[in-house]
Amino acid sequence: MVITTAPSREIAEKLAEAILESRLAACVQMAEIRSFYIWEGVLQKEGEVALHIKTTETRYSNLEAYILEHHPYDVPEIIKLPITGGLPGYLDWVDSTTALPCRDVVR
């Protein structure tokens, strides 16, 4: 699973849709959050949208490259968390969904 944030719902949705259409992930969940962080020595307090991206190890490097290229932040949060277990059927679905070519996406 990969976690990133976006500055707005609109940007988060655009990222999520493109990530899914490119089969870089099987699912993206979003939640409105309030982030507190230090940036360039100054305390920041910003509303953001967190994206939890369900992907595979195989697709990670392409996903990271996509986020870096299309994200509006200079240094976007990109955190990869290992999945150490889960419902086998769900994990199989993530694998098979990210393995399909993007032309197979149905809208």
Secondary structure, 3 states (H helix, E strand, C coil): CEEEEECCHHHHHHHHHHHHHCCCCCEEEEEEEEEEEEECCEEEEEEEEEEEEECCHHHHHHHHHHHHHHCCCCCCCCEECCCCCCCHHHHHHHHHHHHCCHHHCCC
